[in-house]
């Protein structure tokens, strides 16, 4: 007990010390809900789920030549597709759940409609009415409230799957197995073994790696989700602009770690989440990164950089912004620093002009880097899809240490209705810093519409934020 008390006292003193290094009022006491209550968010998510399965799933199954898609998973070993097909009230698979999605119209070759795809859940719930469930026929010895039926379990569950397959006689059975994309590789070895043993031939011979089907279903978003995502990005901007201001920073006192935990705390206080630990870094005239150390005090004349993200309603953002701490007597950043940011903006222009549905990530990367070289810029491009996951489903457009292309994960095509985090950096020598290279790393989220049109989810930073 004494040890626990000591730990609490130490933790409290650390927190108090951090707050004392921030500007007064940096952490408001009032309760805020910028995206409504959890119940309100869940209602939106359920609407999105129904519409996504109705509108995206049928044409995707037909596109990828899969008339039956079988997705088995066990509790706490969920397939990556899980969050894309279940209710916001479901947090894990129920015991074992086997989702079966069947295109009833494929055999006849009739046009795709919402009614074509039958959605079955062998185990678990209806997910708010979007699946038809099947229960066990086993008798229950003890009485249950409301006459609840026994749940499917073990061999009975696999035999029911076999009956479902035989009744529908699919030509192709899609399974989530891939050596390239994690999002398409959710079928565990144990579930594959159980399914293979239960189905046998000829059904096992009809297995086909679903590959692009789960990848694209996870990636594609509705117009209603786009509007929500735009609001999320606007909120991130408000947070970074506040963090990189005199409302939070006291030059000569505040450390970078204080801003990291300010962001974490503000996001938590607003009922939001974050999918990674935020980071804040400093560049300083005449000082190397090694000399600055891991947690420097922020001084006047510093260039600041942050990498942050928020999670709301299972959607994620990813953002990097930059700021300048004015020296005494300054009213604006040095012209060389502003020019460095403009150089980084040029890379954003290249991205927005080159990205379009049908092109692979590697093809887009090659075009951007050719244009970068033609503009005599010293930079790198490493952009990724975003949405249901922070590092989302779809083709990579470079990695920071792989500028020649990313085999496999960069070879998939961009599709309509997906989002990207446009992440890159450009390094420019700044005259006012005696020719010292200054790295402007940026990241802004963008939207590719159903029609293939591109736009920023909120905007892009073309001016350094100012700390007075």
DATAUR-V822348 format. One record per residue. N is the residue number from 0. RES is the residue in one small letter. SS is DSSP state (@ for helix, = for strand, . for the rest). PSI is psi in whole degrees, 0 to 359 (none if undefined). NEAR is the number of other ideal C-beta (glycine too) atoms within 10 Angstrom. Layout:
# DATAUR-V822348
<<N RES SS PSI NEAR> <N RES SS PSI NEAR>>
This chain:
# DATAUR-V822348
<<0 x . 317 5> <1 x @ 319 6> <2 x @ 317 7> <3 x @ 317 8> <4 x @ 319 9> <5 x @ 319 10> <6 x @ 319 10> <7 x @ 317 10> <8 x @ 317 10> <9 x @ 314 10> <10 x @ 318 10> <11 x @ 321 10> <12 x @ 324 10> <13 x @ 315 11> <14 x @ 317 12> <15 x @ 320 9> <16 x @ 318 10> <17 x @ 314 19> <18 x @ 327 15> <19 x @ 340 11> <20 x . 356 18> <21 x . 163 21> <22 x . 151 15> <23 x . 136 9> <24 x . 12 9> <25 x . 331 21> <26 x . 95 15> <27 x . 154 10> <28 x . 340 6> <29 x . 152 5> <30 x . 132 8> <31 x . 143 11> <32 x . 78 12> <33 x . 342 15> <34 x . 21 19> <35 x . 183 14> <36 x . 166 10> <37 x @ 323 12> <38 x @ 319 8> <39 x @ 320 12> <40 x @ 319 19> <41 x @ 323 16> <42 x @ 318 13> <43 x @ 314 16> <44 x @ 321 20> <45 x @ 321 17> <46 x @ 316 13> <47 x @ 317 19> <48 x @ 310 22> <49 x @ 313 15> <50 x @ 324 15> <51 x @ 315 20> <52 x @ 326 20> <53 x @ 319 15> <54 x @ 323 15> <55 x @ 318 18> <56 x @ 310 23> <57 x @ 309 22> <58 x @ 330 15> <59 x @ 319 22> <60 x @ 319 26> <61 x @ 318 18> <62 x @ 319 13> <63 x . 7 20> <64 x . 38 15> <65 x . 114 26> <66 x . 342 23> <67 x = 130 25> <68 x = 118 28> <69 x = 123 27> <70 x = 88 24> <71 x = 148 26> <72 x = 160 25> <73 x = 160 18> <74 x . 129 13> <75 x . 9 7> <76 x = 53 14> <77 x . 147 19> <78 x . 147 24> <79 x . 336 20> <80 x . 346 24> <81 x @ 307 19> <82 x @ 339 16> <83 x @ 348 23> <84 x @ 4 23> <85 x . 162 25> <86 x . 153 19> <87 x . 348 20> <88 x . 359 11> <89 x . 124 17> <90 x . 344 11> <91 x . 159 15> <92 x . 152 22> <93 x . 109 16> <94 x . 256 14> <95 x = 135 21> <96 x = 132 27> <97 x = 112 24> <98 x = 130 23> <99 x = 123 24> <100 x = 121 23> <101 x = 125 23> <102 x = 99 23> <103 x . 339 16> <104 x . 351 18> <105 x . 317 21> <106 x . 321 12> <107 x . 347 8> <108 x . 22 7> <109 x . 158 11> <110 x . 150 10> <111 x . 132 17> <112 x . 168 12> <113 x @ 323 11> <114 x @ 350 10> <115 x @ 325 20> <116 x = 119 23> <117 x = 133 15> <118 x = 112 18> <119 x = 144 18> <120 x = 109 22> <121 x = 85 23> <122 x . 157 23> <123 x . 199 24> <124 x . 181 16> <125 x . 355 12> <126 x . 50 22> <127 x . 20 17> <128 x . 8 11> <129 x . 348 18> <130 x . 152 23> <131 x = 125 11> <132 x = 157 16> <133 x = 138 20> <134 x . 173 13> <135 x . 155 16> <136 x . 4 10> <137 x . 139 12> <138 x . 149 7> <139 x . 126 12> <140 x . 310 6> <141 x . 151 4> <142 x . 147 7> <143 x . 148 9> <144 x @ 130 5> <145 x @ 15 5> <146 x @ 34 7> <147 x . 134 10> <148 x . 157 15> <149 x . 154 14> <150 x . 151 16> <151 x . 143 26> <152 x . 138 12> <153 x . 224 11> <154 x @ 327 10> <155 x @ 322 15> <156 x @ 317 21> <157 x @ 324 21> <158 x @ 326 13> <159 x @ 320 21> <160 x @ 316 23> <161 x @ 320 14> <162 x @ 318 12> <163 x @ 317 19> <164 x @ 313 20> <165 x @ 321 11> <166 x @ 332 8> <167 x @ 341 17> <168 x . 60 11> <169 x . 152 21> <170 x . 326 12> <171 x . 135 17> <172 x = 112 23> <173 x = 134 25> <174 x = 151 25> <175 x . 84 27> <176 x . 126 17> <177 x . 147 19> <178 x . 1 9> <179 x . 304 15> <180 x . 124 20> <181 x @ 325 13> <182 x @ 340 25> <183 x @ 11 27> <184 x . 40 18> <185 x . 351 22> <186 x . 114 21> <187 x . 161 17> <188 x @ 323 8> <189 x @ 318 11> <190 x @ 322 22> <191 x @ 318 16> <192 x @ 315 10> <193 x @ 317 20> <194 x @ 319 22> <195 x @ 315 15> <196 x @ 320 11> <197 x @ 317 17> <198 x @ 317 21> <199 x . 192 10> <200 x . 151 8> <201 x . 359 7> <202 x . 322 20> <203 x @ 328 15> <204 x @ 347 9> <205 x @ 359 18> <206 x = 139 18> <207 x = 132 17> <208 x = 123 18> <209 x . 329 29> <210 x . 271 22> <211 x @ 339 22> <212 x @ 303 23> <213 x @ 326 27> <214 x @ 312 28> <215 x @ 327 24> <216 x @ 321 24> <217 x @ 322 25> <218 x @ 324 29> <219 x . 137 25> <220 x . 154 25> <221 x . 160 17> <222 x @ 324 11> <223 x @ 324 13> <224 x @ 326 23> <225 x @ 316 18> <226 x @ 320 10> <227 x @ 320 19> <228 x @ 322 23> <229 x @ 319 17> <230 x @ 321 15> <231 x @ 315 24> <232 x @ 322 23> <233 x @ 322 13> <234 x @ 320 19> <235 x @ 318 24> <236 x @ 318 19> <237 x @ 325 12> <238 x @ 314 22> <239 x @ 324 23> <240 x @ 325 15> <241 x @ 315 15> <242 x @ 317 27> <243 x . 61 25> <244 x . 171 16> <245 x . 352 13> <246 x . 338 15> <247 x . 319 20> <248 x . 134 26> <249 x . 103 17> <250 x . 138 18> <251 x . 356 10> <252 x . 309 14> <253 x . 136 23> <254 x = 162 20> <255 x @ 323 21> <256 x @ 332 15> <257 x @ 323 25> <258 x @ 322 26> <259 x @ 312 19> <260 x @ 336 19> <261 x @ 314 25> <262 x @ 312 25> <263 x @ 316 14> <264 x @ 318 15> <265 x @ 316 19> <266 x @ 315 21> <267 x @ 316 11> <268 x @ 335 14> <269 x . 8 18> <270 x . 21 16> <271 x . 173 20> <272 x = 175 13> <273 x . 144 17> <274 x . 0 14> <275 x . 161 13> <276 x . 122 12> <277 x . 160 21> <278 x = 148 15> <279 x = 131 25> <280 x = 167 17> <281 x = 141 20> <282 x = 138 22> <283 x = 140 18> <284 x . 127 15> <285 x . 7 9> <286 x = 132 15> <287 x . 162 9> <288 x @ 322 13> <289 x @ 321 7> <290 x @ 331 9> <291 x @ 326 17> <292 x . 180 12> <293 x . 336 10> <294 x . 68 12> <295 x . 154 18> <296 x = 136 17> <297 x . 127 24> <298 x . 162 16> <299 x . 141 15> <300 x . 356 18> <301 x . 148 24> <302 x = 127 24> <303 x = 149 23> <304 x = 140 21> <305 x = 154 24> <306 x = 112 17> <307 x = 161 25> <308 x . 153 24> <309 x . 158 26> <310 x = 125 17> <311 x = 131 21> <312 x . 40 20> <313 x . 8 18> <314 x = 153 21> <315 x = 149 25> <316 x . 167 27> <317 x . 117 26> <318 x = 140 26> <319 x = 126 22> <320 x = 162 23> <321 x = 152 25> <322 x = 165 24> <323 x = 136 24> <324 x = 113 26> <325 x . 138 16> <326 x . 163 13> <327 x . 128 7> <328 x . 345 6> <329 x . 148 14> <330 x . 352 7> <331 x . 160 12> <332 x . 157 24> <333 x . 146 19> <334 x @ 325 11> <335 x @ 326 16> <336 x @ 321 22> <337 x @ 324 15> <338 x @ 323 15> <339 x @ 319 24> <340 x @ 321 21> <341 x @ 324 14> <342 x @ 319 19> <343 x @ 325 23> <344 x @ 328 16> <345 x @ 321 15> <346 x @ 323 25> <347 x @ 320 22> <348 x @ 315 13> <349 x @ 315 24> <350 x @ 309 24> <351 x @ 331 17> <352 x @ 335 12> <353 x @ 331 19> <354 x . 131 23> <355 x . 153 15> <356 x . 141 17> <357 x . 334 10> <358 x . 144 16> <359 x = 161 17> <360 x @ 319 25> <361 x @ 324 21> <362 x @ 317 18> <363 x @ 316 25> <364 x @ 313 27> <365 x @ 315 18> <366 x @ 318 16> <367 x @ 315 23> <368 x @ 327 20> <369 x @ 318 12> <370 x @ 323 17> <371 x @ 315 21> <372 x @ 319 11> <373 x @ 332 9> <374 x . 4 14> <375 x . 40 7> <376 x . 148 17> <377 x . 93 14> <378 x = 180 23> <379 x = 150 19> <380 x = 130 24> <381 x . 69 21> <382 x = 156 27> <383 x = 154 23> <384 x = 157 27> <385 x = 159 31> <386 x . 255 26> <387 x . 336 22> <388 x . 152 21> <389 x . 309 19> <390 x . 93 14> <391 x . 183 21> <392 x . 135 28> <393 x . 183 27> <394 x . 136 29> <395 x . 146 23> <396 x = 77 31> <397 x . 159 25> <398 x = 155 18> <399 x . 331 12> <400 x . 15 7> <401 x = 77 15> <402 x . 358 16> <403 x . 6 12> <404 x . 159 20> <405 x . 105 18> <406 x . 134 10> <407 x . 285 14> <408 x . 345 18> <409 x . 0 21> <410 x . 350 15> <411 x . 153 23> <412 x = 149 16> <413 x . 142 22> <414 x . 158 22> <415 x . 160 16> <416 x . 26 23> <417 x . 165 24> <418 x = 152 26> <419 x = 149 29> <420 x = 113 25> <421 x = 99 27> <422 x = 131 24> <423 x = 176 25> <424 x = 149 19> <425 x = 131 25> <426 x = 128 16> <427 x = 137 20> <428 x = 132 13> <429 x = 121 20> <430 x @ 316 11> <431 x @ 346 14> <432 x @ 27 19> <433 x . 39 9> <434 x . 10 9> <435 x = 134 17> <436 x = 134 12> <437 x = 127 22> <438 x = 121 18> <439 x = 99 26> <440 x = 129 21> <441 x = 156 22> <442 x = 120 25> <443 x = 145 27> <444 x = 143 25> <445 x = 164 22> <446 x = 134 23> <447 x = 118 25> <448 x . 173 15> <449 x . 333 15> <450 x . 1 8> <451 x . 6 14> <452 x . 146 11> <453 x = 146 17> <454 x = 157 13> <455 x = 145 15> <456 x . 334 25> <457 x . 309 21> <458 x . 191 12> <459 x . 152 17> <460 x . 112 22> <461 x . 6 12> <462 x . 140 14> <463 x . 137 21> <464 x = 149 20> <465 x = 130 17> <466 x = 117 22> <467 x . none 12>>
